[in-house]
Amino acid sequence: MRVRVDMTLCQTHAQCVFAAPEVFALDDDDELVYDATPADASWPAVEQAARACPVQAIFLDGD
């Protein structure tokens, strides 16, 4: 599985960071950074992060 964030939609509300901090983070400039291929154990949190995104900018792509 793969995570993709549409950075043109993302408004950096950071709800994904709260839901899955092992996958999503804010850098020193408060820009979103993320692991596009997180470990399988992280998927429940990644799915929660996608649901929590207020602008629905997170997409989960199957392999």
PDB file of N, CA, C and O in Angstrom:
ATOM      1  N   MET A   1       0.843  -1.189   0.000  1.00  0.00           N
ATOM      2  CA  MET A   1       0.000   0.000   0.000  1.00  0.00           C
ATOM      3  C   MET A   1       0.887   1.250   0.000  1.00  0.00           C
ATOM      4  O   MET A   1       2.036   1.235   0.439  1.00  0.00           O
ATOM      5  N   ARG A   2       0.306   2.305  -0.503  1.00  0.00           N
ATOM      6  CA  ARG A   2       1.043   3.557  -0.645  1.00  0.00           C
ATOM      7  C   ARG A   2       0.161   4.726  -0.206  1.00  0.00           C
ATOM      8  O   ARG A   2      -1.048   4.731  -0.437  1.00  0.00           O
ATOM      9  N   VAL A   3       0.781   5.702   0.422  1.00  0.00           N
ATOM     10  CA  VAL A   3       0.100   6.929   0.849  1.00  0.00           C
ATOM     11  C   VAL A   3       0.473   8.033  -0.130  1.00  0.00           C
ATOM     12  O   VAL A   3       1.629   8.169  -0.533  1.00  0.00           O
ATOM     13  N   ARG A   4      -0.528   8.814  -0.500  1.00  0.00           N
ATOM     14  CA  ARG A   4      -0.285   9.971  -1.348  1.00  0.00           C
ATOM     15  C   ARG A   4      -1.070  11.141  -0.765  1.00  0.00           C
ATOM     16  O   ARG A   4      -2.243  11.004  -0.418  1.00  0.00           O
ATOM     17  N   VAL A   5      -0.416  12.281  -0.664  1.00  0.00           N
ATOM     18  CA  VAL A   5      -1.085  13.492  -0.185  1.00  0.00           C
ATOM     19  C   VAL A   5      -1.079  14.503  -1.324  1.00  0.00           C
ATOM     20  O   VAL A   5      -0.027  14.821  -1.878  1.00  0.00           O
ATOM     21  N   ASP A   6      -2.251  15.001  -1.665  1.00  0.00           N
ATOM     22  CA  ASP A   6      -2.362  16.044  -2.669  1.00  0.00           C
ATOM     23  C   ASP A   6      -1.999  17.364  -1.978  1.00  0.00           C
ATOM     24  O   ASP A   6      -2.803  17.941  -1.247  1.00  0.00           O
ATOM     25  N   MET A   7      -0.785  17.821  -2.225  1.00  0.00           N
ATOM     26  CA  MET A   7      -0.288  19.005  -1.541  1.00  0.00           C
ATOM     27  C   MET A   7      -0.972  20.282  -2.019  1.00  0.00           C
ATOM     28  O   MET A   7      -0.849  21.320  -1.369  1.00  0.00           O
ATOM     29  N   THR A   8      -1.686  20.231  -3.136  1.00  0.00           N
ATOM     30  CA  THR A   8      -2.456  21.406  -3.552  1.00  0.00           C
ATOM     31  C   THR A   8      -3.738  21.522  -2.737  1.00  0.00           C
ATOM     32  O   THR A   8      -4.286  22.615  -2.594  1.00  0.00           O
ATOM     33  N   LEU A   9      -4.220  20.398  -2.201  1.00  0.00           N
ATOM     34  CA  LEU A   9      -5.394  20.417  -1.329  1.00  0.00           C
ATOM     35  C   LEU A   9      -5.034  20.629   0.137  1.00  0.00           C
ATOM     36  O   LEU A   9      -5.777  21.267   0.883  1.00  0.00           O
ATOM     37  N   CYS A  10      -3.886  20.088   0.541  1.00  0.00           N
ATOM     38  CA  CYS A  10      -3.482  20.117   1.947  1.00  0.00           C
ATOM     39  C   CYS A  10      -3.384  21.559   2.460  1.00  0.00           C
ATOM     40  O   CYS A  10      -2.764  22.422   1.839  1.00  0.00           O
ATOM     41  N   GLN A  11      -4.016  21.784   3.608  1.00  0.00           N
ATOM     42  CA  GLN A  11      -3.974  23.104   4.241  1.00  0.00           C
ATOM     43  C   GLN A  11      -3.231  23.048   5.575  1.00  0.00           C
ATOM     44  O   GLN A  11      -3.310  23.981   6.374  1.00  0.00           O
ATOM     45  N   THR A  12      -2.524  21.975   5.806  1.00  0.00           N
ATOM     46  CA  THR A  12      -1.685  21.770   6.987  1.00  0.00           C
ATOM     47  C   THR A  12      -2.463  21.926   8.291  1.00  0.00           C
ATOM     48  O   THR A  12      -1.990  22.573   9.225  1.00  0.00           O
ATOM     49  N   HIS A  13      -3.640  21.342   8.355  1.00  0.00           N
ATOM     50  CA  HIS A  13      -4.398  21.312   9.604  1.00  0.00           C
ATOM     51  C   HIS A  13      -3.738  20.360  10.612  1.00  0.00           C
ATOM     52  O   HIS A  13      -3.959  20.464  11.819  1.00  0.00           O
ATOM     53  N   ALA A  14      -2.927  19.436  10.097  1.00  0.00           N
ATOM     54  CA  ALA A  14      -2.127  18.501  10.898  1.00  0.00           C
ATOM     55  C   ALA A  14      -2.930  17.444  11.649  1.00  0.00           C
ATOM     56  O   ALA A  14      -2.414  16.831  12.583  1.00  0.00           O
ATOM     57  N   GLN A  15      -4.161  17.226  11.263  1.00  0.00           N
ATOM     58  CA  GLN A  15      -4.927  16.156  11.899  1.00  0.00           C
ATOM     59  C   GLN A  15      -4.283  14.801  11.633  1.00  0.00           C
ATOM     60  O   GLN A  15      -4.355  13.905  12.475  1.00  0.00           O
ATOM     61  N   CYS A  16      -3.655  14.642  10.474  1.00  0.00           N
ATOM     62  CA  CYS A  16      -2.963  13.394  10.156  1.00  0.00           C
ATOM     63  C   CYS A  16      -1.774  13.178  11.083  1.00  0.00           C
ATOM     64  O   CYS A  16      -1.469  12.044  11.451  1.00  0.00           O
ATOM     65  N   VAL A  17      -1.109  14.253  11.458  1.00  0.00           N
ATOM     66  CA  VAL A  17       0.042  14.148  12.365  1.00  0.00           C
ATOM     67  C   VAL A  17      -0.411  13.616  13.720  1.00  0.00           C
ATOM     68  O   VAL A  17       0.280  12.802  14.332  1.00  0.00           O
ATOM     69  N   PHE A  18      -1.552  14.066  14.182  1.00  0.00           N
ATOM     70  CA  PHE A  18      -2.078  13.585  15.454  1.00  0.00           C
ATOM     71  C   PHE A  18      -2.518  12.126  15.356  1.00  0.00           C
ATOM     72  O   PHE A  18      -2.330  11.357  16.299  1.00  0.00           O
ATOM     73  N   ALA A  19      -3.103  11.743  14.222  1.00  0.00           N
ATOM     74  CA  ALA A  19      -3.625  10.385  14.054  1.00  0.00           C
ATOM     75  C   ALA A  19      -2.527   9.356  13.803  1.00  0.00           C
ATOM     76  O   ALA A  19      -2.619   8.222  14.272  1.00  0.00           O
ATOM     77  N   ALA A  20      -1.497   9.743  13.071  1.00  0.00           N
ATOM     78  CA  ALA A  20      -0.434   8.797  12.700  1.00  0.00           C
ATOM     79  C   ALA A  20       0.930   9.491  12.708  1.00  0.00           C
ATOM     80  O   ALA A  20       1.519   9.711  11.650  1.00  0.00           O
ATOM     81  N   PRO A  21       1.432   9.835  13.893  1.00  0.00           N
ATOM     82  CA  PRO A  21       2.700  10.582  13.970  1.00  0.00           C
ATOM     83  C   PRO A  21       3.912   9.806  13.466  1.00  0.00           C
ATOM     84  O   PRO A  21       4.952  10.400  13.180  1.00  0.00           O
ATOM     85  N   GLU A  22       3.786   8.486  13.355  1.00  0.00           N
ATOM     86  CA  GLU A  22       4.892   7.694  12.828  1.00  0.00           C
ATOM     87  C   GLU A  22       4.976   7.789  11.300  1.00  0.00           C
ATOM     88  O   GLU A  22       5.960   7.355  10.701  1.00  0.00           O
ATOM     89  N   VAL A  23       3.943   8.356  10.677  1.00  0.00           N
ATOM     90  CA  VAL A  23       3.898   8.460   9.215  1.00  0.00           C
ATOM     91  C   VAL A  23       3.897   9.919   8.752  1.00  0.00           C
ATOM     92  O   VAL A  23       4.540  10.250   7.756  1.00  0.00           O
ATOM     93  N   PHE A  24       3.184  10.786   9.460  1.00  0.00           N
ATOM     94  CA  PHE A  24       3.042  12.185   9.066  1.00  0.00           C
ATOM     95  C   PHE A  24       3.731  13.089  10.089  1.00  0.00           C
ATOM     96  O   PHE A  24       3.725  12.809  11.288  1.00  0.00           O
ATOM     97  N   ALA A  25       4.325  14.177   9.595  1.00  0.00           N
ATOM     98  CA  ALA A  25       4.986  15.135  10.484  1.00  0.00           C
ATOM     99  C   ALA A  25       5.004  16.503   9.802  1.00  0.00           C
ATOM    100  O   ALA A  25       4.771  16.623   8.600  1.00  0.00           O
ATOM    101  N   LEU A  26       5.286  17.516  10.597  1.00  0.00           N
ATOM    102  CA  LEU A  26       5.506  18.858  10.068  1.00  0.00           C
ATOM    103  C   LEU A  26       6.990  19.147  10.153  1.00  0.00           C
ATOM    104  O   LEU A  26       7.617  18.882  11.179  1.00  0.00           O
ATOM    105  N   ASP A  27       7.562  19.691   9.082  1.00  0.00           N
ATOM    106  CA  ASP A  27       8.982  20.008   9.091  1.00  0.00           C
ATOM    107  C   ASP A  27       9.220  21.359   9.771  1.00  0.00           C
ATOM    108  O   ASP A  27       8.293  21.948  10.327  1.00  0.00           O
ATOM    109  N   ASP A  28      10.433  21.835   9.727  1.00  0.00           N
ATOM    110  CA  ASP A  28      10.791  23.092  10.394  1.00  0.00           C
ATOM    111  C   ASP A  28      10.048  24.303   9.833  1.00  0.00           C
ATOM    112  O   ASP A  28       9.932  25.331  10.499  1.00  0.00           O
ATOM    113  N   ASP A  29       9.545  24.175   8.604  1.00  0.00           N
ATOM    114  CA  ASP A  29       8.781  25.260   7.980  1.00  0.00           C
ATOM    115  C   ASP A  29       7.276  25.042   8.108  1.00  0.00           C
ATOM    116  O   ASP A  29       6.486  25.719   7.450  1.00  0.00           O
ATOM    117  N   ASP A  30       6.885  24.088   8.965  1.00  0.00           N
ATOM    118  CA  ASP A  30       5.480  23.721   9.159  1.00  0.00           C
ATOM    119  C   ASP A  30       4.817  23.213   7.882  1.00  0.00           C
ATOM    120  O   ASP A  30       3.619  23.405   7.673  1.00  0.00           O
ATOM    121  N   GLU A  31       5.600  22.570   7.042  1.00  0.00           N
ATOM    122  CA  GLU A  31       5.085  21.910   5.847  1.00  0.00           C
ATOM    123  C   GLU A  31       4.945  20.420   6.145  1.00  0.00           C
ATOM    124  O   GLU A  31       5.756  19.850   6.875  1.00  0.00           O
ATOM    125  N   LEU A  32       3.927  19.797   5.586  1.00  0.00           N
ATOM    126  CA  LEU A  32       3.694  18.382   5.813  1.00  0.00           C
ATOM    127  C   LEU A  32       4.735  17.531   5.095  1.00  0.00           C
ATOM    128  O   LEU A  32       5.035  17.752   3.922  1.00  0.00           O
ATOM    129  N   VAL A  33       5.276  16.566   5.812  1.00  0.00           N
ATOM    130  CA  VAL A  33       6.132  15.530   5.240  1.00  0.00           C
ATOM    131  C   VAL A  33       5.548  14.198   5.690  1.00  0.00           C
ATOM    132  O   VAL A  33       4.923  14.109   6.747  1.00  0.00           O
ATOM    133  N   TYR A  34       5.757  13.163   4.877  1.00  0.00           N
ATOM    134  CA  TYR A  34       5.164  11.875   5.218  1.00  0.00           C
ATOM    135  C   TYR A  34       5.926  10.733   4.568  1.00  0.00           C
ATOM    136  O   TYR A  34       6.662  10.920   3.599  1.00  0.00           O
ATOM    137  N   ASP A  35       5.731   9.555   5.123  1.00  0.00           N
ATOM    138  CA  ASP A  35       6.311   8.325   4.599  1.00  0.00           C
ATOM    139  C   ASP A  35       5.302   7.741   3.617  1.00  0.00           C
ATOM    140  O   ASP A  35       4.219   7.319   4.023  1.00  0.00           O
ATOM    141  N   ALA A  36       5.639   7.711   2.345  1.00  0.00           N
ATOM    142  CA  ALA A  36       4.709   7.245   1.322  1.00  0.00           C
ATOM    143  C   ALA A  36       4.492   5.735   1.365  1.00  0.00           C
ATOM    144  O   ALA A  36       3.503   5.236   0.828  1.00  0.00           O
ATOM    145  N   THR A  37       5.403   5.010   1.996  1.00  0.00           N
ATOM    146  CA  THR A  37       5.276   3.550   2.080  1.00  0.00           C
ATOM    147  C   THR A  37       5.484   3.101   3.524  1.00  0.00           C
ATOM    148  O   THR A  37       6.503   2.490   3.845  1.00  0.00           O
ATOM    149  N   PRO A  38       4.528   3.399   4.388  1.00  0.00           N
ATOM    150  CA  PRO A  38       4.687   3.060   5.804  1.00  0.00           C
ATOM    151  C   PRO A  38       4.585   1.549   6.045  1.00  0.00           C
ATOM    152  O   PRO A  38       4.082   0.797   5.209  1.00  0.00           O
ATOM    153  N   ALA A  39       5.070   1.142   7.196  1.00  0.00           N
ATOM    154  CA  ALA A  39       5.009  -0.260   7.601  1.00  0.00           C
ATOM    155  C   ALA A  39       3.555  -0.713   7.706  1.00  0.00           C
ATOM    156  O   ALA A  39       2.661   0.080   8.001  1.00  0.00           O
ATOM    157  N   ASP A  40       3.341  -1.997   7.461  1.00  0.00           N
ATOM    158  CA  ASP A  40       1.982  -2.552   7.527  1.00  0.00           C
ATOM    159  C   ASP A  40       1.310  -2.275   8.874  1.00  0.00           C
ATOM    160  O   ASP A  40       0.101  -2.051   8.931  1.00  0.00           O
ATOM    161  N   ALA A  41       2.077  -2.292   9.936  1.00  0.00           N
ATOM    162  CA  ALA A  41       1.518  -2.071  11.276  1.00  0.00           C
ATOM    163  C   ALA A  41       0.951  -0.657  11.437  1.00  0.00           C
ATOM    164  O   ALA A  41       0.144  -0.416  12.334  1.00  0.00           O
ATOM    165  N   SER A  42       1.359   0.262  10.590  1.00  0.00           N
ATOM    166  CA  SER A  42       0.893   1.651  10.678  1.00  0.00           C
ATOM    167  C   SER A  42      -0.422   1.883   9.956  1.00  0.00           C
ATOM    168  O   SER A  42      -1.014   2.951  10.106  1.00  0.00           O
ATOM    169  N   TRP A  43      -0.898   0.922   9.178  1.00  0.00           N
ATOM    170  CA  TRP A  43      -2.064   1.161   8.335  1.00  0.00           C
ATOM    171  C   TRP A  43      -3.336   1.541   9.074  1.00  0.00           C
ATOM    172  O   TRP A  43      -4.069   2.396   8.577  1.00  0.00           O
ATOM    173  N   PRO A  44      -3.644   0.964  10.224  1.00  0.00           N
ATOM    174  CA  PRO A  44      -4.855   1.432  10.913  1.00  0.00           C
ATOM    175  C   PRO A  44      -4.794   2.930  11.244  1.00  0.00           C
ATOM    176  O   PRO A  44      -5.791   3.639  11.112  1.00  0.00           O
ATOM    177  N   ALA A  45      -3.635   3.398  11.670  1.00  0.00           N
ATOM    178  CA  ALA A  45      -3.481   4.820  11.989  1.00  0.00           C
ATOM    179  C   ALA A  45      -3.517   5.667  10.723  1.00  0.00           C
ATOM    180  O   ALA A  45      -4.068   6.768  10.733  1.00  0.00           O
ATOM    181  N   VAL A  46      -2.938   5.167   9.631  1.00  0.00           N
ATOM    182  CA  VAL A  46      -2.951   5.899   8.361  1.00  0.00           C
ATOM    183  C   VAL A  46      -4.383   6.029   7.849  1.00  0.00           C
ATOM    184  O   VAL A  46      -4.773   7.090   7.364  1.00  0.00           O
ATOM    185  N   GLU A  47      -5.161   4.964   7.953  1.00  0.00           N
ATOM    186  CA  GLU A  47      -6.558   5.034   7.541  1.00  0.00           C
ATOM    187  C   GLU A  47      -7.329   6.046   8.387  1.00  0.00           C
ATOM    188  O   GLU A  47      -8.170   6.781   7.869  1.00  0.00           O
ATOM    189  N   GLN A  48      -7.043   6.081   9.676  1.00  0.00           N
ATOM    190  CA  GLN A  48      -7.674   7.074  10.552  1.00  0.00           C
ATOM    191  C   GLN A  48      -7.251   8.487  10.149  1.00  0.00           C
ATOM    192  O   GLN A  48      -8.070   9.406  10.151  1.00  0.00           O
ATOM    193  N   ALA A  49      -5.986   8.657   9.806  1.00  0.00           N
ATOM    194  CA  ALA A  49      -5.493   9.969   9.375  1.00  0.00           C
ATOM    195  C   ALA A  49      -6.215  10.425   8.112  1.00  0.00           C
ATOM    196  O   ALA A  49      -6.581  11.594   7.995  1.00  0.00           O
ATOM    197  N   ALA A  50      -6.419   9.517   7.175  1.00  0.00           N
ATOM    198  CA  ALA A  50      -7.121   9.869   5.936  1.00  0.00           C
ATOM    199  C   ALA A  50      -8.554  10.293   6.235  1.00  0.00           C
ATOM    200  O   ALA A  50      -9.055  11.249   5.641  1.00  0.00           O
ATOM    201  N   ARG A  51      -9.209   9.596   7.141  1.00  0.00           N
ATOM    202  CA  ARG A  51     -10.579   9.971   7.516  1.00  0.00           C
ATOM    203  C   ARG A  51     -10.619  11.308   8.255  1.00  0.00           C
ATOM    204  O   ARG A  51     -11.592  12.054   8.140  1.00  0.00           O
ATOM    205  N   ALA A  52      -9.567  11.610   9.011  1.00  0.00           N
ATOM    206  CA  ALA A  52      -9.530  12.827   9.828  1.00  0.00           C
ATOM    207  C   ALA A  52      -9.197  14.081   9.027  1.00  0.00           C
ATOM    208  O   ALA A  52      -9.442  15.194   9.493  1.00  0.00           O
ATOM    209  N   CYS A  53      -8.653  13.916   7.853  1.00  0.00           N
ATOM    210  CA  CYS A  53      -8.234  15.080   7.057  1.00  0.00           C
ATOM    211  C   CYS A  53      -9.448  15.917   6.672  1.00  0.00           C
ATOM    212  O   CYS A  53     -10.327  15.428   5.963  1.00  0.00           O
ATOM    213  N   PRO A  54      -9.516  17.172   7.128  1.00  0.00           N
ATOM    214  CA  PRO A  54     -10.700  17.995   6.859  1.00  0.00           C
ATOM    215  C   PRO A  54     -10.885  18.354   5.388  1.00  0.00           C
ATOM    216  O   PRO A  54     -11.992  18.708   4.981  1.00  0.00           O
ATOM    217  N   VAL A  55      -9.833  18.271   4.587  1.00  0.00           N
ATOM    218  CA  VAL A  55      -9.952  18.595   3.169  1.00  0.00           C
ATOM    219  C   VAL A  55      -9.799  17.359   2.285  1.00  0.00           C
ATOM    220  O   VAL A  55      -9.736  17.472   1.061  1.00  0.00           O
ATOM    221  N   GLN A  56      -9.739  16.178   2.906  1.00  0.00           N
ATOM    222  CA  GLN A  56      -9.647  14.903   2.178  1.00  0.00           C
ATOM    223  C   GLN A  56      -8.498  14.893   1.173  1.00  0.00           C
ATOM    224  O   GLN A  56      -8.674  14.525   0.012  1.00  0.00           O
ATOM    225  N   ALA A  57      -7.322  15.304   1.640  1.00  0.00           N
ATOM    226  CA  ALA A  57      -6.138  15.388   0.775  1.00  0.00           C
ATOM    227  C   ALA A  57      -5.296  14.112   0.805  1.00  0.00           C
ATOM    228  O   ALA A  57      -4.321  14.009   0.061  1.00  0.00           O
ATOM    229  N   ILE A  58      -5.648  13.147   1.642  1.00  0.00           N
ATOM    230  CA  ILE A  58      -4.851  11.928   1.786  1.00  0.00           C
ATOM    231  C   ILE A  58      -5.520  10.799   1.010  1.00  0.00           C
ATOM    232  O   ILE A  58      -6.710  10.530   1.173  1.00  0.00           O
ATOM    233  N   PHE A  59      -4.732  10.150   0.167  1.00  0.00           N
ATOM    234  CA  PHE A  59      -5.226   9.056  -0.663  1.00  0.00           C
ATOM    235  C   PHE A  59      -4.414   7.801  -0.368  1.00  0.00           C
ATOM    236  O   PHE A  59      -3.193   7.866  -0.228  1.00  0.00           O
ATOM    237  N   LEU A  60      -5.084   6.674  -0.276  1.00  0.00           N
ATOM    238  CA  LEU A  60      -4.434   5.402  -0.017  1.00  0.00           C
ATOM    239  C   LEU A  60      -4.546   4.569  -1.280  1.00  0.00           C
ATOM    240  O   LEU A  60      -5.643   4.235  -1.728  1.00  0.00           O
ATOM    241  N   ASP A  61      -3.394   4.237  -1.848  1.00  0.00           N
ATOM    242  CA  ASP A  61      -3.353   3.504  -3.110  1.00  0.00           C
ATOM    243  C   ASP A  61      -2.902   2.072  -2.857  1.00  0.00           C
ATOM    244  O   ASP A  61      -1.920   1.841  -2.151  1.00  0.00           O
ATOM    245  N   GLY A  62      -3.613   1.118  -3.430  1.00  0.00           N
ATOM    246  CA  GLY A  62      -3.235  -0.289  -3.309  1.00  0.00           C
ATOM    247  C   GLY A  62      -2.077  -0.623  -4.228  1.00  0.00           C
ATOM    248  O   GLY A  62      -1.866   0.023  -5.254  1.00  0.00           O
ATOM    249  N   ASP A  63      -1.340  -1.633  -3.844  1.00  0.00           N
ATOM    250  CA  ASP A  63      -0.205  -2.087  -4.684  1.00  0.00           C
ATOM    251  C   ASP A  63      -0.707  -2.858  -5.882  1.00  0.00           C
ATOM    252  O   ASP A  63       0.092  -3.318  -6.698  1.00  0.00           O
TER     253      ASP A  63
END
